[in-house]
């Protein structure tokens, strides 16, 4: 992902209601991390 894509993803994330349990996953996804990587990091 390039900087513009990341900025767009973070902006979309900021528009969503804050759910503390889901935020870490959504934040990592916004930076282009794959689902497998996110599962490993958040284990």
C-alpha distance matrix in Angstrom:
0.0 3.8 6.8 8.1 6.0 6.5 10.0 10.7 10.1 12.3 14.7 15.2 15.8 18.3 20.2 20.9 24.1 23.7 24.6 24.9 24.7 21.5 19.6 18.4 16.9 15.2 13.9 12.4 10.9 9.4 7.2 6.1 9.4 11.6 15.0 16.9 15.3 15.9 19.4 20.1 19.0 20.9 23.9
3.8 0.0 3.8 5.6 5.4 6.3 8.7 10.2 10.8 12.4 14.4 15.7 16.7 18.5 20.4 21.8 25.1 24.8 26.2 26.4 26.8 23.7 21.3 20.3 19.3 17.4 15.6 14.6 13.6 11.3 9.2 9.3 12.6 15.2 18.5 20.4 18.5 18.9 22.6 23.2 21.7 23.5 26.7
6.8 3.8 0.0 3.8 5.5 5.1 6.1 8.6 9.9 10.5 12.1 14.3 15.2 16.3 18.5 20.3 23.4 23.1 24.9 25.1 26.0 23.0 20.3 19.5 19.2 17.0 14.7 14.5 14.1 11.1 9.3 10.8 14.0 17.1 20.1 22.2 20.0 19.8 23.6 24.2 22.2 23.8 27.2
8.1 5.6 3.8 0.0 3.8 5.4 5.1 6.2 8.6 9.9 10.5 12.4 14.2 15.3 16.8 18.9 22.3 22.6 24.6 25.4 26.4 23.3 20.7 20.6 20.0 17.2 15.5 15.9 14.8 11.4 10.8 12.0 15.6 18.2 20.9 23.5 21.8 21.3 25.0 26.1 24.3 25.5 29.0
6.0 5.4 5.5 3.8 0.0 3.8 5.4 5.1 6.2 8.6 9.8 10.7 12.3 14.3 15.6 17.1 20.6 20.9 22.5 23.4 24.0 20.6 18.5 18.4 17.2 14.5 13.3 13.4 11.7 8.6 8.5 8.9 12.7 14.9 17.5 20.3 18.9 18.4 22.0 23.3 21.9 22.9 26.3
6.5 6.3 5.1 5.4 3.8 0.0 3.8 5.4 5.1 6.1 8.5 9.9 10.4 12.2 14.4 15.7 18.8 18.5 20.1 20.6 21.3 18.2 15.6 15.3 14.6 12.1 10.2 10.5 9.6 6.2 5.7 7.6 10.9 13.8 16.2 18.9 17.0 16.2 19.8 21.0 19.1 20.1 23.6
10.0 8.7 6.1 5.1 5.4 3.8 0.0 3.8 5.5 5.2 6.1 8.6 9.8 10.4 12.5 14.6 17.8 17.8 20.0 20.7 22.1 19.1 16.2 16.6 16.5 13.5 11.5 12.9 12.3 8.5 8.9 11.2 14.4 17.3 19.4 22.2 20.4 19.1 22.7 24.0 21.8 22.4 26.1
10.7 10.2 8.6 6.2 5.1 5.4 3.8 0.0 3.8 5.5 5.1 6.2 8.6 9.9 10.8 12.9 16.4 17.2 19.4 20.7 21.9 18.6 16.3 17.2 16.5 13.1 12.2 13.7 12.2 8.6 10.1 11.6 14.9 17.2 18.9 22.1 20.9 19.5 22.8 24.7 22.9 23.2 26.7
10.1 10.8 9.9 8.6 6.2 5.1 5.5 3.8 0.0 3.8 5.4 5.2 6.2 8.7 10.1 11.1 14.5 14.8 16.5 17.7 18.5 15.1 13.0 13.8 12.8 9.4 8.8 10.3 8.5 5.1 7.5 9.0 11.9 14.0 15.4 18.7 17.6 15.9 19.2 21.2 19.5 19.6 23.1
12.3 12.4 10.5 9.9 8.6 6.1 5.2 5.5 3.8 0.0 3.8 5.4 4.9 6.1 8.7 10.1 13.0 12.7 14.8 15.7 17.1 14.2 11.3 12.2 12.4 9.1 7.4 9.9 9.5 5.9 8.1 10.8 13.1 15.7 16.9 20.0 18.4 16.3 19.5 21.4 19.1 18.9 22.6
14.7 14.4 12.1 10.5 9.8 8.5 6.1 5.1 5.4 3.8 0.0 3.8 5.4 5.1 6.5 9.1 12.3 12.9 15.7 17.2 19.0 16.2 13.5 15.2 15.3 11.8 10.8 13.5 12.8 9.3 11.7 14.0 16.6 18.9 19.9 23.3 21.9 19.7 22.8 24.9 22.7 22.3 25.9
15.2 15.7 14.3 12.4 10.7 9.9 8.6 6.2 5.2 5.4 3.8 0.0 3.8 5.4 5.2 6.8 10.4 11.8 14.1 16.2 17.5 14.4 12.5 14.6 14.0 10.2 10.5 13.2 11.7 8.9 12.1 13.6 16.0 17.7 18.2 21.8 21.0 18.7 21.5 24.0 22.2 21.5 24.9
15.8 16.7 15.2 14.2 12.3 10.4 9.8 8.6 6.2 4.9 5.4 3.8 0.0 3.8 5.4 5.4 8.4 8.7 10.8 12.5 14.0 10.9 8.7 11.0 10.9 7.2 7.5 10.7 9.8 7.6 11.0 13.0 14.5 16.4 16.5 19.9 18.9 16.2 18.8 21.3 19.3 18.2 21.7
18.3 18.5 16.3 15.3 14.3 12.2 10.4 9.9 8.7 6.1 5.1 5.4 3.8 0.0 3.8 5.5 7.7 8.1 11.2 12.8 15.1 12.8 10.2 12.7 13.6 10.3 9.7 13.3 13.2 10.6 13.5 16.0 17.7 19.8 20.0 23.3 22.0 19.1 21.8 24.0 21.7 20.5 24.0
20.2 20.4 18.5 16.8 15.6 14.4 12.5 10.8 10.1 8.7 6.5 5.2 5.4 3.8 0.0 3.8 6.7 8.8 11.9 14.4 16.6 14.1 12.3 15.4 15.7 12.2 12.6 16.0 15.2 12.8 16.1 18.1 19.9 21.6 21.5 25.0 24.3 21.4 23.7 26.4 24.4 22.9 26.3
20.9 21.8 20.3 18.9 17.1 15.7 14.6 12.9 11.1 10.1 9.1 6.8 5.4 5.5 3.8 0.0 3.8 6.3 8.7 11.7 13.5 11.0 10.0 13.4 13.4 10.2 11.6 15.0 14.0 12.6 16.1 17.8 19.0 20.2 19.5 23.0 22.6 19.4 21.3 24.3 22.5 20.7 23.8
24.1 25.1 23.4 22.3 20.6 18.8 17.8 16.4 14.5 13.0 12.3 10.4 8.4 7.7 6.7 3.8 0.0 3.8 6.3 9.6 11.8 10.3 9.7 13.5 14.1 11.6 13.0 16.5 16.1 15.2 18.6 20.4 21.1 22.3 21.1 24.3 23.9 20.5 21.9 24.9 23.0 20.7 23.5
23.7 24.8 23.1 22.6 20.9 18.5 17.8 17.2 14.8 12.7 12.9 11.8 8.7 8.1 8.8 6.3 3.8 0.0 3.8 6.2 9.0 8.2 7.0 10.7 12.1 10.3 11.2 14.7 15.1 14.5 17.5 19.7 19.9 21.3 20.0 22.9 22.2 18.6 20.0 22.6 20.4 18.0 20.8
24.6 26.2 24.9 24.6 22.5 20.1 20.0 19.4 16.5 14.8 15.7 14.1 10.8 11.2 11.9 8.7 6.3 3.8 0.0 3.8 5.6 5.5 6.0 9.5 10.6 9.9 11.5 14.4 14.8 15.2 18.1 19.8 19.4 20.3 18.4 21.1 20.7 16.9 17.7 20.4 18.6 15.7 18.2
24.9 26.4 25.1 25.4 23.4 20.6 20.7 20.7 17.7 15.7 17.2 16.2 12.5 12.8 14.4 11.7 9.6 6.2 3.8 0.0 3.8 5.5 5.3 7.7 9.9 10.3 11.0 13.6 15.0 15.6 17.9 19.9 18.9 20.1 18.3 20.4 19.6 15.8 16.4 18.7 16.5 13.5 15.9
24.7 26.8 26.0 26.4 24.0 21.3 22.1 21.9 18.5 17.1 19.0 17.5 14.0 15.1 16.6 13.5 11.8 9.0 5.6 3.8 0.0 3.8 5.8 7.2 8.4 9.8 11.4 13.0 14.1 15.7 17.9 19.2 17.7 18.3 16.0 17.8 17.4 13.6 13.6 16.1 14.4 11.0 13.0
21.5 23.7 23.0 23.3 20.6 18.2 19.1 18.6 15.1 14.2 16.2 14.4 10.9 12.8 14.1 11.0 10.3 8.2 5.5 5.5 3.8 0.0 3.8 5.8 5.7 6.3 8.7 10.4 10.8 12.4 15.0 16.0 14.9 15.4 13.2 15.7 15.4 11.7 12.2 15.1 13.7 10.8 13.3
19.6 21.3 20.3 20.7 18.5 15.6 16.2 16.3 13.0 11.3 13.5 12.5 8.7 10.2 12.3 10.0 9.7 7.0 6.0 5.3 5.8 3.8 0.0 3.8 5.5 5.1 5.9 8.5 9.7 10.4 12.7 14.6 13.9 15.3 14.0 16.5 15.4 11.8 13.3 15.7 13.5 11.2 14.4
18.4 20.3 19.5 20.6 18.4 15.3 16.6 17.2 13.8 12.2 15.2 14.6 11.0 12.7 15.4 13.4 13.5 10.7 9.5 7.7 7.2 5.8 3.8 0.0 3.8 5.6 5.1 6.2 8.5 9.9 11.3 13.1 11.6 13.3 12.2 14.1 12.4 8.9 10.7 12.4 9.8 7.9 11.4
16.9 19.3 19.2 20.0 17.2 14.6 16.5 16.5 12.8 12.4 15.3 14.0 10.9 13.6 15.7 13.4 14.1 12.1 10.6 9.9 8.4 5.7 5.5 3.8 0.0 3.8 5.5 5.3 6.1 8.6 10.3 11.1 9.4 10.2 8.7 11.1 10.2 6.5 8.3 10.9 9.3 7.6 10.9
15.2 17.4 17.0 17.2 14.5 12.1 13.5 13.1 9.4 9.1 11.8 10.2 7.2 10.3 12.2 10.2 11.6 10.3 9.9 10.3 9.8 6.3 5.1 5.6 3.8 0.0 3.8 5.5 5.0 6.1 8.9 10.0 9.7 11.0 10.2 13.3 12.5 9.3 11.6 14.3 12.6 11.4 14.7
13.9 15.6 14.7 15.5 13.3 10.2 11.5 12.2 8.8 7.4 10.8 10.5 7.5 9.7 12.6 11.6 13.0 11.2 11.5 11.0 11.4 8.7 5.9 5.1 5.5 3.8 0.0 3.8 5.4 5.1 6.9 9.3 9.2 11.7 11.9 14.5 12.6 9.8 12.8 14.6 12.1 11.5 15.2
12.4 14.6 14.5 15.9 13.4 10.5 12.9 13.7 10.3 9.9 13.5 13.2 10.7 13.3 16.0 15.0 16.5 14.7 14.4 13.6 13.0 10.4 8.5 6.2 5.3 5.5 3.8 0.0 3.8 5.4 5.4 7.0 5.9 8.5 9.2 11.3 9.1 6.7 10.2 11.5 9.3 9.6 13.2
10.9 13.6 14.1 14.8 11.7 9.6 12.3 12.2 8.5 9.5 12.8 11.7 9.8 13.2 15.2 14.0 16.1 15.1 14.8 15.0 14.1 10.8 9.7 8.5 6.1 5.0 5.4 3.8 0.0 3.8 5.3 5.2 5.0 6.7 7.5 10.5 9.4 7.4 10.7 12.8 11.5 11.8 15.0
9.4 11.3 11.1 11.4 8.6 6.2 8.5 8.6 5.1 5.9 9.3 8.9 7.6 10.6 12.8 12.6 15.2 14.5 15.2 15.6 15.7 12.4 10.4 9.9 8.6 6.1 5.1 5.4 3.8 0.0 3.8 5.5 7.3 9.8 11.1 14.2 12.7 10.9 14.4 16.2 14.5 14.8 18.2
7.2 9.2 9.3 10.8 8.5 5.7 8.9 10.1 7.5 8.1 11.7 12.1 11.0 13.5 16.1 16.1 18.6 17.5 18.1 17.9 17.9 15.0 12.7 11.3 10.3 8.9 6.9 5.4 5.3 3.8 0.0 3.8 5.8 9.2 11.5 13.8 11.6 10.7 14.5 15.4 13.5 14.7 18.2
6.1 9.3 10.8 12.0 8.9 7.6 11.2 11.6 9.0 10.8 14.0 13.6 13.0 16.0 18.1 17.8 20.4 19.7 19.8 19.9 19.2 16.0 14.6 13.1 11.1 10.0 9.3 7.0 5.2 5.5 3.8 0.0 3.8 6.3 9.3 11.6 10.0 10.0 13.5 14.6 13.6 15.1 18.1
9.4 12.6 14.0 15.6 12.7 10.9 14.4 14.9 11.9 13.1 16.6 16.0 14.5 17.7 19.9 19.0 21.1 19.9 19.4 18.9 17.7 14.9 13.9 11.6 9.4 9.7 9.2 5.9 5.0 7.3 5.8 3.8 0.0 3.8 6.6 8.2 6.2 6.5 10.0 10.9 10.1 11.9 14.6
11.6 15.2 17.1 18.2 14.9 13.8 17.3 17.2 14.0 15.7 18.9 17.7 16.4 19.8 21.6 20.2 22.3 21.3 20.3 20.1 18.3 15.4 15.3 13.3 10.2 11.0 11.7 8.5 6.7 9.8 9.2 6.3 3.8 0.0 3.8 5.4 5.3 6.3 8.8 10.1 10.7 12.3 14.3
15.0 18.5 20.1 20.9 17.5 16.2 19.4 18.9 15.4 16.9 19.9 18.2 16.5 20.0 21.5 19.5 21.1 20.0 18.4 18.3 16.0 13.2 14.0 12.2 8.7 10.2 11.9 9.2 7.5 11.1 11.5 9.3 6.6 3.8 0.0 3.8 5.5 5.1 6.2 8.7 9.9 10.5 12.0
16.9 20.4 22.2 23.5 20.3 18.9 22.2 22.1 18.7 20.0 23.3 21.8 19.9 23.3 25.0 23.0 24.3 22.9 21.1 20.4 17.8 15.7 16.5 14.1 11.1 13.3 14.5 11.3 10.5 14.2 13.8 11.6 8.2 5.4 3.8 0.0 3.8 5.5 5.2 6.4 8.8 10.1 10.7
15.3 18.5 20.0 21.8 18.9 17.0 20.4 20.9 17.6 18.4 21.9 21.0 18.9 22.0 24.3 22.6 23.9 22.2 20.7 19.6 17.4 15.4 15.4 12.4 10.2 12.5 12.6 9.1 9.4 12.7 11.6 10.0 6.2 5.3 5.5 3.8 0.0 3.8 5.4 5.1 6.2 8.5 10.0
15.9 18.9 19.8 21.3 18.4 16.2 19.1 19.5 15.9 16.3 19.7 18.7 16.2 19.1 21.4 19.4 20.5 18.6 16.9 15.8 13.6 11.7 11.8 8.9 6.5 9.3 9.8 6.7 7.4 10.9 10.7 10.0 6.5 6.3 5.1 5.5 3.8 0.0 3.8 5.4 5.1 6.0 8.3
19.4 22.6 23.6 25.0 22.0 19.8 22.7 22.8 19.2 19.5 22.8 21.5 18.8 21.8 23.7 21.3 21.9 20.0 17.7 16.4 13.6 12.2 13.3 10.7 8.3 11.6 12.8 10.2 10.7 14.4 14.5 13.5 10.0 8.8 6.2 5.2 5.4 3.8 0.0 3.8 5.6 5.3 5.9
20.1 23.2 24.2 26.1 23.3 21.0 24.0 24.7 21.2 21.4 24.9 24.0 21.3 24.0 26.4 24.3 24.9 22.6 20.4 18.7 16.1 15.1 15.7 12.4 10.9 14.3 14.6 11.5 12.8 16.2 15.4 14.6 10.9 10.1 8.7 6.4 5.1 5.4 3.8 0.0 3.8 5.6 5.4
19.0 21.7 22.2 24.3 21.9 19.1 21.8 22.9 19.5 19.1 22.7 22.2 19.3 21.7 24.4 22.5 23.0 20.4 18.6 16.5 14.4 13.7 13.5 9.8 9.3 12.6 12.1 9.3 11.5 14.5 13.5 13.6 10.1 10.7 9.9 8.8 6.2 5.1 5.6 3.8 0.0 3.8 5.7
20.9 23.5 23.8 25.5 22.9 20.1 22.4 23.2 19.6 18.9 22.3 21.5 18.2 20.5 22.9 20.7 20.7 18.0 15.7 13.5 11.0 10.8 11.2 7.9 7.6 11.4 11.5 9.6 11.8 14.8 14.7 15.1 11.9 12.3 10.5 10.1 8.5 6.0 5.3 5.6 3.8 0.0 3.8
23.9 26.7 27.2 29.0 26.3 23.6 26.1 26.7 23.1 22.6 25.9 24.9 21.7 24.0 26.3 23.8 23.5 20.8 18.2 15.9 13.0 13.3 14.4 11.4 10.9 14.7 15.2 13.2 15.0 18.2 18.2 18.1 14.6 14.3 12.0 10.7 10.0 8.3 5.9 5.4 5.7 3.8 0.0
